[in-house]
Amino acid sequence: MSKVMVVDDEKDVVYLIKVLMEREKFEVLEAYNGLEAYNKLTEDGPNKVLPDVIILDIMMPEMDGYTFQSKLQELDGLRDIPIVILTAKGQMKDLFELSSNIFAFVEKPFEPKNLVKIVRDALVPGR
């Protein structure tokens, strides 16, 4: 079963995406800001998680999506996880232009079927 991590500070958005992805038989990991997500991905022990795809909001407290994504780039084993940027800010794309792990940009409000298709496409080996 593929794992999708949803990182967004809006609980309603996380819940909506969780329901959507679970309906598609994905396991969903939740984090409500970049720092929480980073800690879950880097902690050692039985609670460590490794998602197959990350759906990432940009504007969040404690650690924003750009900082989170930049920190993942520095870590072996995490830098190649495809990231789907979920944002209300279309102009933020410029910040991520040189990042190899950004798979797609999806603007809020998003079309649920489209988000599912993008996540499925991100899971295809050798994309």
N, CA, C and O atoms as a GROMACS GRO file, in nm:
protein
  508
    1MET      N    1   0.084  -0.118   0.000
    1MET     CA    2   0.000   0.000   0.000
    1MET      C    3   0.089   0.125   0.000
    1MET      O    4   0.177   0.139   0.085
    2SER      N    5   0.066   0.214  -0.094
    2SER     CA    6   0.146   0.336  -0.103
    2SER      C    7   0.108   0.432   0.009
    2SER      O    8  -0.008   0.441   0.050
    3LYS      N    9   0.211   0.505   0.057
    3LYS     CA   10   0.190   0.602   0.165
    3LYS      C   11   0.198   0.744   0.109
    3LYS      O   12   0.288   0.778   0.032
    4VAL      N   13   0.100   0.826   0.149
    4VAL     CA   14   0.097   0.966   0.111
    4VAL      C   15   0.102   1.049   0.239
    4VAL      O   16   0.019   1.029   0.328
    5MET      N   17   0.198   1.141   0.248
    5MET     CA   18   0.203   1.232   0.362
    5MET      C   19   0.138   1.364   0.320
    5MET      O   20   0.173   1.421   0.217
    6VAL      N   21   0.044   1.411   0.400
    6VAL     CA   22  -0.024   1.538   0.376
    6VAL      C   23   0.027   1.637   0.481
    6VAL      O   24   0.013   1.614   0.601
    7VAL      N   25   0.087   1.748   0.434
    7VAL     CA   26   0.141   1.850   0.524
    7VAL      C   27   0.069   1.981   0.496
    7VAL      O   28   0.094   2.046   0.394
    8ASP      N   29  -0.020   2.019   0.586
    8ASP     CA   30  -0.098   2.142   0.568
    8ASP      C   31  -0.147   2.186   0.706
    8ASP      O   32  -0.185   2.103   0.788
    9ASP      N   33  -0.146   2.317   0.731
    9ASP     CA   34  -0.189   2.366   0.862
    9ASP      C   35  -0.340   2.380   0.872
    9ASP      O   36  -0.392   2.407   0.980
   10GLU      N   37  -0.411   2.362   0.761
   10GLU     CA   38  -0.557   2.368   0.765
   10GLU      C   39  -0.613   2.227   0.786
   10GLU      O   40  -0.606   2.141   0.697
   11LYS      N   41  -0.667   2.204   0.905
   11LYS     CA   42  -0.716   2.070   0.941
   11LYS      C   43  -0.823   2.020   0.844
   11LYS      O   44  -0.828   1.900   0.814
   12ASP      N   45  -0.908   2.109   0.794
   12ASP     CA   46  -1.012   2.069   0.699
   12ASP      C   47  -0.952   2.017   0.569
   12ASP      O   48  -1.001   1.920   0.512
   13VAL      N   49  -0.845   2.081   0.524
   13VAL     CA   50  -0.778   2.038   0.401
   13VAL      C   51  -0.714   1.901   0.422
   13VAL      O   52  -0.726   1.813   0.337
   14VAL      N   53  -0.647   1.884   0.534
   14VAL     CA   54  -0.583   1.755   0.564
   14VAL      C   55  -0.690   1.645   0.568
   14VAL      O   56  -0.671   1.537   0.512
   15TYR      N   57  -0.801   1.673   0.635
   15TYR     CA   58  -0.908   1.574   0.646
   15TYR      C   59  -0.965   1.538   0.508
   15TYR      O   60  -0.986   1.421   0.477
   16LEU      N   61  -0.991   1.640   0.426
   16LEU     CA   62  -1.045   1.617   0.292
   16LEU      C   63  -0.951   1.530   0.209
   16LEU      O   64  -0.994   1.434   0.145
   17ILE      N   65  -0.822   1.563   0.210
   17ILE     CA   66  -0.725   1.486   0.132
   17ILE      C   67  -0.712   1.345   0.189
   17ILE      O   68  -0.699   1.249   0.113
   18LYS      N   69  -0.714   1.332   0.321
   18LYS     CA   70  -0.706   1.200   0.384
   18LYS      C   71  -0.821   1.110   0.336
   18LYS      O   72  -0.798   0.996   0.296
   19VAL      N   73  -0.943   1.162   0.341
   19VAL     CA   74  -1.060   1.085   0.297
   19VAL      C   75  -1.046   1.047   0.150
   19VAL      O   76  -1.072   0.934   0.111
   20LEU      N   77  -1.003   1.143   0.070
   20LEU     CA   78  -0.986   1.121  -0.074
   20LEU      C   79  -0.884   1.010  -0.102
   20LEU      O   80  -0.910   0.920  -0.182
   21MET      N   81  -0.769   1.018  -0.036
   21MET     CA   82  -0.660   0.922  -0.059
   21MET      C   83  -0.694   0.785  -0.001
   21MET      O   84  -0.660   0.683  -0.061
   22GLU      N   85  -0.760   0.781   0.114
   22GLU     CA   86  -0.796   0.651   0.172
   22GLU      C   87  -0.900   0.580   0.084
   22GLU      O   88  -0.900   0.458   0.075
   23ARG      N   89  -0.985   0.657   0.021
   23ARG     CA   90  -1.082   0.599  -0.072
   23ARG      C   91  -1.010   0.531  -0.190
   23ARG      O   92  -1.060   0.435  -0.249
   24GLU      N   93  -0.892   0.582  -0.221
   24GLU     CA   94  -0.810   0.525  -0.330
   24GLU      C   95  -0.714   0.418  -0.278
   24GLU      O   96  -0.626   0.372  -0.351
   25LYS      N   97  -0.730   0.378  -0.153
   25LYS     CA   98  -0.650   0.272  -0.089
   25LYS      C   99  -0.506   0.314  -0.059
   25LYS      O  100  -0.417   0.229  -0.056
   26PHE      N  101  -0.483   0.443  -0.037
   26PHE     CA  102  -0.352   0.489   0.008
   26PHE      C  103  -0.352   0.496   0.160
   26PHE      O  104  -0.455   0.523   0.222
   27GLU      N  105  -0.236   0.471   0.220
   27GLU     CA  106  -0.219   0.497   0.362
   27GLU      C  107  -0.182   0.644   0.375
   27GLU      O  108  -0.097   0.693   0.300
   28VAL      N  109  -0.244   0.715   0.468
   28VAL     CA  110  -0.222   0.859   0.480
   28VAL      C  111  -0.152   0.892   0.612
   28VAL      O  112  -0.194   0.850   0.719
   29LEU      N  113  -0.045   0.969   0.600
   29LEU     CA  114   0.028   1.020   0.715
   29LEU      C  115  -0.001   1.170   0.722
   29LEU      O  116   0.000   1.238   0.620
   30GLU      N  117  -0.028   1.220   0.842
   30GLU     CA  118  -0.069   1.360   0.857
   30GLU      C  119   0.036   1.440   0.932
   30GLU      O  120   0.100   1.390   1.025
   31ALA      N  121   0.055   1.566   0.891
   31ALA     CA  122   0.136   1.663   0.965
   31ALA      C  123   0.074   1.800   0.942
   31ALA      O  124   0.025   1.830   0.833
   32TYR      N  125   0.078   1.882   1.046
   32TYR     CA  126   0.009   2.011   1.038
   32TYR      C  127   0.102   2.131   1.022
   32TYR      O  128   0.057   2.245   1.026
   33ASN      N  129   0.231   2.105   1.003
   33ASN     CA  130   0.327   2.209   0.963
   33ASN      C  131   0.455   2.139   0.920
   33ASN      O  132   0.471   2.018   0.941
   34GLY      N  133   0.545   2.213   0.860
   34GLY     CA  134   0.667   2.154   0.807
   34GLY      C  135   0.756   2.094   0.914
   34GLY      O  136   0.820   1.992   0.890
   35LEU      N  137   0.759   2.155   1.031
   35LEU     CA  138   0.844   2.104   1.139
   35LEU      C  139   0.795   1.968   1.186
   35LEU      O  140   0.875   1.876   1.206
   36GLU      N  141   0.664   1.954   1.204
   36GLU     CA  142   0.608   1.825   1.245
   36GLU      C  143   0.639   1.717   1.141
   36GLU      O  144   0.678   1.606   1.175
   37ALA      N  145   0.622   1.751   1.014
   37ALA     CA  146   0.650   1.656   0.906
   37ALA      C  147   0.798   1.619   0.904
   37ALA      O  148   0.833   1.501   0.892
   38TYR      N  149   0.884   1.718   0.917
   38TYR     CA  150   1.030   1.693   0.916
   38TYR      C  151   1.069   1.601   1.031
   38TYR      O  152   1.147   1.507   1.012
   39ASN      N  153   1.015   1.627   1.150
   39ASN     CA  154   1.046   1.542   1.265
   39ASN      C  155   1.000   1.399   1.244
   39ASN      O  156   1.070   1.305   1.281
   40LYS      N  157   0.882   1.381   1.186
   40LYS     CA  158   0.831   1.245   1.159
   40LYS      C  159   0.921   1.172   1.059
   40LYS      O  160   0.940   1.051   1.069
   41LEU      N  161   0.973   1.245   0.963
   41LEU     CA  162   1.056   1.183   0.860
   41LEU      C  163   1.198   1.154   0.905
   41LEU      O  164   1.265   1.067   0.850
   42THR      N  165   1.246   1.228   1.006
   42THR     CA  166   1.386   1.214   1.044
   42THR      C  167   1.408   1.145   1.179
   42THR      O  168   1.522   1.116   1.214
   43GLU      N  169   1.300   1.119   1.254
   43GLU     CA  170   1.321   1.054   1.384
   43GLU      C  171   1.358   0.908   1.364
   43GLU      O  172   1.312   0.843   1.270
   44ASP      N  173   1.440   0.858   1.454
   44ASP     CA  174   1.476   0.717   1.451
   44ASP      C  175   1.379   0.640   1.539
   44ASP      O  176   1.318   0.696   1.631
   45GLY      N  177   1.365   0.515   1.511
   45GLY     CA  178   1.280   0.432   1.596
   45GLY      C  179   1.156   0.384   1.524
   45GLY      O  180   1.142   0.402   1.403
   46PRO      N  181   1.066   0.324   1.600
   46PRO     CA  182   0.948   0.259   1.541
   46PRO      C  183   0.847   0.356   1.480
   46PRO      O  184   0.762   0.315   1.400
   47ASN      N  185   0.854   0.484   1.516
   47ASN     CA  186   0.757   0.581   1.463
   47ASN      C  187   0.802   0.647   1.334
   47ASN      O  188   0.728   0.728   1.277
   48LYS      N  189   0.921   0.615   1.288
   48LYS     CA  190   0.973   0.677   1.166
   48LYS      C  191   0.885   0.638   1.046
   48LYS      O  192   0.847   0.522   1.030
   49VAL      N  193   0.855   0.736   0.964
   49VAL     CA  194   0.771   0.712   0.846
   49VAL      C  195   0.847   0.750   0.721
   49VAL      O  196   0.932   0.839   0.722
   50LEU      N  197   0.815   0.681   0.613
   50LEU     CA  198   0.874   0.713   0.484
   50LEU      C  199   0.765   0.707   0.378
   50LEU      O  200   0.731   0.599   0.329
   51PRO      N  201   0.709   0.823   0.342
   51PRO     CA  202   0.601   0.824   0.244
   51PRO      C  203   0.654   0.804   0.101
   51PRO      O  204   0.772   0.825   0.073
   52ASP      N  205   0.564   0.764   0.013
   52ASP     CA  206   0.597   0.749  -0.129
   52ASP      C  207   0.576   0.881  -0.203
   52ASP      O  208   0.640   0.906  -0.305
   53VAL      N  209   0.487   0.964  -0.151
   53VAL     CA  210   0.457   1.097  -0.208
   53VAL      C  211   0.424   1.190  -0.092
   53VAL      O  212   0.366   1.148   0.008
   54ILE      N  213   0.462   1.318  -0.106
   54ILE     CA  214   0.426   1.419  -0.006
   54ILE      C  215   0.341   1.526  -0.075
   54ILE      O  216   0.379   1.580  -0.179
   55ILE      N  217   0.225   1.556  -0.016
   55ILE     CA  218   0.142   1.668  -0.060
   55ILE      C  219   0.170   1.780   0.039
   55ILE      O  220   0.144   1.766   0.158
   56LEU      N  221   0.223   1.892  -0.012
   56LEU     CA  222   0.281   1.994   0.076
   56LEU      C  223   0.222   2.132   0.051
   56LEU      O  224   0.225   2.184  -0.060
   57ASP      N  225   0.170   2.190   0.158
   57ASP     CA  226   0.126   2.329   0.156
   57ASP      C  227   0.250   2.418   0.169
   57ASP      O  228   0.354   2.372   0.216
   58ILE      N  229   0.239   2.544   0.128
   58ILE     CA  230   0.352   2.635   0.137
   58ILE      C  231   0.346   2.719   0.264
   58ILE      O  232   0.439   2.718   0.346
   59MET      N  233   0.237   2.792   0.280
   59MET     CA  234   0.226   2.888   0.390
   59MET      C  235   0.176   2.817   0.516
   59MET      O  236   0.058   2.787   0.529
   60MET      N  237   0.272   2.791   0.609
   60MET     CA  238   0.238   2.724   0.734
   60MET      C  239   0.321   2.783   0.847
   60MET      O  240   0.428   2.837   0.823
   61PRO      N  241   0.271   2.773   0.972
   61PRO     CA  242   0.350   2.820   1.086
   61PRO      C  243   0.463   2.722   1.118
   61PRO      O  244   0.464   2.609   1.070
   62GLU      N  245   0.556   2.765   1.198
   62GLU     CA  246   0.668   2.688   1.251
   62GLU      C  247   0.774   2.654   1.145
   62GLU      O  248   0.892   2.682   1.166
   63MET      N  249   0.735   2.594   1.035
   63MET     CA  250   0.826   2.573   0.922
   63MET      C  251   0.741   2.570   0.796
   63MET      O  252   0.652   2.486   0.783
   64ASP      N  253   0.769   2.662   0.704
   64ASP     CA  254   0.689   2.667   0.582
   64ASP      C  255   0.730   2.556   0.485
   64ASP      O  256   0.830   2.488   0.505
   65GLY      N  257   0.650   2.539   0.382
   65GLY     CA  258   0.674   2.432   0.286
   65GLY      C  259   0.806   2.445   0.211
   65GLY      O  260   0.871   2.345   0.181
   66TYR      N  261   0.845   2.569   0.181
   66TYR     CA  262   0.971   2.589   0.109
   66TYR      C  263   1.090   2.545   0.194
   66TYR      O  264   1.179   2.476   0.144
   67THR      N  265   1.091   2.582   0.321
   67THR     CA  266   1.200   2.544   0.411
   67THR      C  267   1.202   2.393   0.430
   67THR      O  268   1.308   2.331   0.427
   68PHE      N  269   1.085   2.333   0.449
   68PHE     CA  270   1.074   2.188   0.465
   68PHE      C  271   1.132   2.116   0.344
   68PHE      O  272   1.212   2.023   0.358
   69GLN      N  273   1.092   2.159   0.225
   69GLN     CA  274   1.138   2.096   0.102
   69GLN      C  275   1.290   2.113   0.087
   69GLN      O  276   1.359   2.021   0.044
   70SER      N  277   1.342   2.230   0.122
   70SER     CA  278   1.486   2.255   0.114
   70SER      C  279   1.563   2.162   0.207
   70SER      O  280   1.668   2.111   0.171
   71LYS      N  281   1.510   2.141   0.327
   71LYS     CA  282   1.577   2.052   0.423
   71LYS      C  283   1.574   1.907   0.375
   71LYS      O  284   1.670   1.833   0.397
   72LEU      N  285   1.466   1.866   0.310
   72LEU     CA  286   1.461   1.729   0.256
   72LEU      C  287   1.567   1.708   0.151
   72LEU      O  288   1.623   1.598   0.139
   73GLN      N  289   1.597   1.812   0.073
   73GLN     CA  290   1.697   1.802  -0.033
   73GLN      C  291   1.835   1.767   0.022
   73GLN      O  292   1.919   1.713  -0.051
   74GLU      N  293   1.858   1.796   0.149
   74GLU     CA  294   1.989   1.773   0.212
   74GLU      C  295   2.004   1.630   0.264
   74GLU      O  296   2.112   1.592   0.309
   75LEU      N  297   1.899   1.550   0.261
   75LEU     CA  298   1.900   1.419   0.327
   75LEU      C  299   1.888   1.303   0.228
   75LEU      O  300   1.794   1.295   0.150
   76ASP      N  301   1.987   1.214   0.234
   76ASP     CA  302   1.979   1.092   0.153
   76ASP      C  303   1.855   1.014   0.193
   76ASP      O  304   1.819   1.011   0.311
   77GLY      N  305   1.790   0.953   0.097
   77GLY     CA  306   1.671   0.874   0.128
   77GLY      C  307   1.543   0.955   0.132
   77GLY      O  308   1.434   0.899   0.124
   78LEU      N  309   1.555   1.088   0.145
   78LEU     CA  310   1.436   1.172   0.150
   78LEU      C  311   1.430   1.268   0.030
   78LEU      O  312   1.322   1.314  -0.008
   79ARG      N  313   1.545   1.296  -0.029
   79ARG     CA  314   1.548   1.397  -0.136
   79ARG      C  315   1.477   1.353  -0.263
   79ARG      O  316   1.442   1.437  -0.347
   80ASP      N  317   1.455   1.224  -0.278
   80ASP     CA  318   1.392   1.174  -0.402
   80ASP      C  319   1.242   1.148  -0.389
   80ASP      O  320   1.179   1.104  -0.485
   81ILE      N  321   1.184   1.175  -0.271
   81ILE     CA  322   1.040   1.158  -0.256
   81ILE      C  323   0.970   1.265  -0.338
   81ILE      O  324   0.995   1.384  -0.318
   82PRO      N  325   0.882   1.226  -0.431
   82PRO     CA  326   0.812   1.327  -0.511
   82PRO      C  327   0.720   1.412  -0.424
   82PRO      O  328   0.650   1.361  -0.336
   83ILE      N  329   0.721   1.542  -0.451
   83ILE     CA  330   0.639   1.636  -0.375
   83ILE      C  331   0.539   1.704  -0.467
   83ILE      O  332   0.573   1.752  -0.574
   84VAL      N  333   0.414   1.706  -0.421
   84VAL     CA  334   0.308   1.780  -0.491
   84VAL      C  335   0.282   1.905  -0.407
   84VAL      O  336   0.236   1.897  -0.293
   85ILE      N  337   0.313   2.020  -0.464
   85ILE     CA  338   0.294   2.147  -0.394
   85ILE      C  339   0.147   2.186  -0.404
   85ILE      O  340   0.091   2.196  -0.513
   86LEU      N  341   0.086   2.209  -0.289
   86LEU     CA  342  -0.054   2.248  -0.281
   86LEU      C  343  -0.057   2.389  -0.223
   86LEU      O  344  -0.024   2.410  -0.107
   87THR      N  345  -0.096   2.486  -0.306
   87THR     CA  346  -0.088   2.623  -0.258
   87THR      C  347  -0.194   2.713  -0.318
   87THR      O  348  -0.244   2.688  -0.428
   88ALA      N  349  -0.228   2.816  -0.246
   88ALA     CA  350  -0.319   2.919  -0.297
   88ALA      C  351  -0.239   3.027  -0.369
   88ALA      O  352  -0.297   3.116  -0.432
   89LYS      N  353  -0.108   3.018  -0.361
   89LYS     CA  354  -0.024   3.122  -0.417
   89LYS      C  355   0.047   3.073  -0.543
   89LYS      O  356   0.150   3.007  -0.534
   90GLY      N  357  -0.007   3.103  -0.659
   90GLY     CA  358   0.051   3.059  -0.785
   90GLY      C  359   0.191   3.111  -0.808
   90GLY      O  360   0.271   3.044  -0.874
   91GLN      N  361   0.223   3.229  -0.757
   91GLN     CA  362   0.354   3.289  -0.782
   91GLN      C  363   0.466   3.219  -0.707
   91GLN      O  364   0.583   3.247  -0.734
   92MET      N  365   0.436   3.130  -0.615
   92MET     CA  366   0.539   3.061  -0.537
   92MET      C  367   0.617   2.960  -0.621
   92MET      O  368   0.723   2.913  -0.579
   93LYS      N  369   0.567   2.928  -0.739
   93LYS     CA  370   0.633   2.828  -0.823
   93LYS      C  371   0.780   2.863  -0.849
   93LYS      O  372   0.865   2.774  -0.856
   94ASP      N  373   0.808   2.991  -0.863
   94ASP     CA  374   0.945   3.034  -0.893
   94ASP      C  375   1.046   2.986  -0.790
   94ASP      O  376   1.160   2.954  -0.825
   95LEU      N  377   1.007   2.979  -0.665
   95LEU     CA  378   1.098   2.937  -0.558
   95LEU      C  379   1.144   2.793  -0.576
   95LEU      O  380   1.253   2.756  -0.533
   96PHE      N  381   1.062   2.712  -0.640
   96PHE     CA  382   1.090   2.569  -0.649
   96PHE      C  383   1.147   2.525  -0.784
   96PHE      O  384   1.168   2.406  -0.807
   97GLU      N  385   1.172   2.620  -0.874
   97GLU     CA  386   1.209   2.585  -1.010
   97GLU      C  387   1.328   2.490  -1.020
   97GLU      O  388   1.329   2.403  -1.107
   98LEU      N  389   1.427   2.504  -0.934
   98LEU     CA  390   1.547   2.422  -0.943
   98LEU      C  391   1.540   2.294  -0.861
   98LEU      O  392   1.638   2.220  -0.855
   99SER      N  393   1.428   2.268  -0.798
   99SER     CA  394   1.415   2.150  -0.712
   99SER      C  395   1.374   2.029  -0.794
   99SER      O  396   1.269   2.028  -0.859
  100SER      N  397   1.456   1.926  -0.789
  100SER     CA  398   1.432   1.808  -0.871
  100SER      C  399   1.318   1.720  -0.818
  100SER      O  400   1.263   1.640  -0.893
  101ASN      N  401   1.283   1.735  -0.690
  101ASN     CA  402   1.182   1.646  -0.634
  101ASN      C  403   1.040   1.702  -0.641
  101ASN      O  404   0.947   1.639  -0.591
  102ILE      N  405   1.021   1.819  -0.701
  102ILE     CA  406   0.887   1.875  -0.714
  102ILE      C  407   0.821   1.810  -0.835
  102ILE      O  408   0.866   1.826  -0.949
  103PHE      N  409   0.714   1.736  -0.809
  103PHE     CA  410   0.646   1.664  -0.918
  103PHE      C  411   0.542   1.751  -0.986
  103PHE      O  412   0.530   1.749  -1.108
  104ALA      N  413   0.465   1.827  -0.906
  104ALA     CA  414   0.356   1.906  -0.964
  104ALA      C  415   0.316   2.018  -0.868
  104ALA      O  416   0.347   2.015  -0.749
  105PHE      N  417   0.246   2.116  -0.924
  105PHE     CA  418   0.186   2.225  -0.845
  105PHE      C  419   0.035   2.216  -0.861
  105PHE      O  420  -0.016   2.203  -0.972
  106VAL      N  421  -0.036   2.223  -0.749
  106VAL     CA  422  -0.182   2.220  -0.752
  106VAL      C  423  -0.230   2.340  -0.670
  106VAL      O  424  -0.194   2.356  -0.554
  107GLU      N  425  -0.312   2.423  -0.732
  107GLU     CA  426  -0.361   2.541  -0.662
  107GLU      C  427  -0.492   2.513  -0.592
  107GLU      O  428  -0.579   2.443  -0.644
  108LYS      N  429  -0.506   2.570  -0.471
  108LYS     CA  430  -0.631   2.562  -0.396
  108LYS      C  431  -0.726   2.667  -0.454
  108LYS      O  432  -0.678   2.774  -0.493
  109PRO      N  433  -0.854   2.643  -0.460
  109PRO     CA  434  -0.918   2.514  -0.434
  109PRO      C  435  -0.886   2.416  -0.547
  109PRO      O  436  -0.880   2.455  -0.663
  110PHE      N  437  -0.867   2.290  -0.514
  110PHE     CA  438  -0.827   2.190  -0.613
  110PHE      C  439  -0.943   2.099  -0.649
  110PHE      O  440  -1.039   2.085  -0.574
  111GLU      N  441  -0.932   2.038  -0.764
  111GLU     CA  442  -1.028   1.939  -0.811
  111GLU      C  443  -0.984   1.803  -0.755
  111GLU      O  444  -0.876   1.756  -0.790
  112PRO      N  445  -1.065   1.738  -0.669
  112PRO     CA  446  -1.024   1.613  -0.605
  112PRO      C  447  -0.974   1.506  -0.703
  112PRO      O  448  -0.871   1.444  -0.678
  113LYS      N  449  -1.047   1.482  -0.813
  113LYS     CA  450  -1.005   1.378  -0.908
  113LYS      C  451  -0.869   1.411  -0.968
  113LYS      O  452  -0.788   1.321  -0.992
  114ASN      N  453  -0.844   1.539  -0.992
  114ASN     CA  454  -0.717   1.581  -1.048
  114ASN      C  455  -0.603   1.555  -0.949
  114ASN      O  456  -0.496   1.509  -0.989
  115LEU      N  457  -0.625   1.584  -0.822
  115LEU     CA  458  -0.523   1.560  -0.720
  115LEU      C  459  -0.491   1.411  -0.710
  115LEU      O  460  -0.374   1.372  -0.701
  116VAL      N  461  -0.593   1.328  -0.712
  116VAL     CA  462  -0.572   1.182  -0.708
  116VAL      C  463  -0.489   1.137  -0.829
  116VAL      O  464  -0.397   1.056  -0.814
  117LYS      N  465  -0.522   1.188  -0.947
  117LYS     CA  466  -0.447   1.150  -1.068
  117LYS      C  467  -0.300   1.192  -1.057
  117LYS      O  468  -0.211   1.116  -1.094
  118ILE      N  469  -0.276   1.313  -1.006
  118ILE     CA  470  -0.138   1.362  -0.992
  118ILE      C  471  -0.060   1.274  -0.894
  118ILE      O  472   0.055   1.240  -0.920
  119VAL      N  473  -0.123   1.237  -0.782
  119VAL     CA  474  -0.056   1.151  -0.684
  119VAL      C  475  -0.026   1.015  -0.747
  119VAL      O  476   0.084   0.961  -0.730
  120ARG      N  477  -0.122   0.959  -0.820
  120ARG     CA  478  -0.099   0.830  -0.888
  120ARG      C  479   0.017   0.841  -0.988
  120ARG      O  480   0.102   0.753  -0.996
  121ASP      N  481   0.021   0.950  -1.063
  121ASP     CA  482   0.128   0.972  -1.161
  121ASP      C  483   0.264   0.984  -1.092
  121ASP      O  484   0.365   0.938  -1.144
  122ALA      N  485   0.266   1.046  -0.974
  122ALA     CA  486   0.391   1.063  -0.900
  122ALA      C  487   0.446   0.930  -0.850
  122ALA      O  488   0.566   0.918  -0.824
  123LEU      N  489   0.359   0.831  -0.837
  123LEU     CA  490   0.401   0.699  -0.788
  123LEU      C  491   0.460   0.611  -0.898
  123LEU      O  492   0.518   0.506  -0.868
  124VAL      N  493   0.446   0.651  -1.022
  124VAL     CA  494   0.495   0.570  -1.134
  124VAL      C  495   0.649   0.574  -1.133
  124VAL      O  496   0.709   0.681  -1.140
  125PRO      N  497   0.712   0.456  -1.126
  125PRO     CA  498   0.859   0.452  -1.125
  125PRO      C  499   0.917   0.515  -1.252
  125PRO      O  500   0.864   0.499  -1.361
  126GLY      N  501   1.027   0.585  -1.234
  126GLY     CA  502   1.096   0.644  -1.347
  126GLY      C  503   1.022   0.761  -1.410
  126GLY      O  504   1.050   0.798  -1.524
  127ARG      N  505   0.927   0.819  -1.336
  127ARG     CA  506   0.852   0.931  -1.389
  127ARG      C  507   0.946   1.027  -1.446
  127ARG      O  508   0.904   1.131  -1.497
   0.00000   0.00000   0.00000
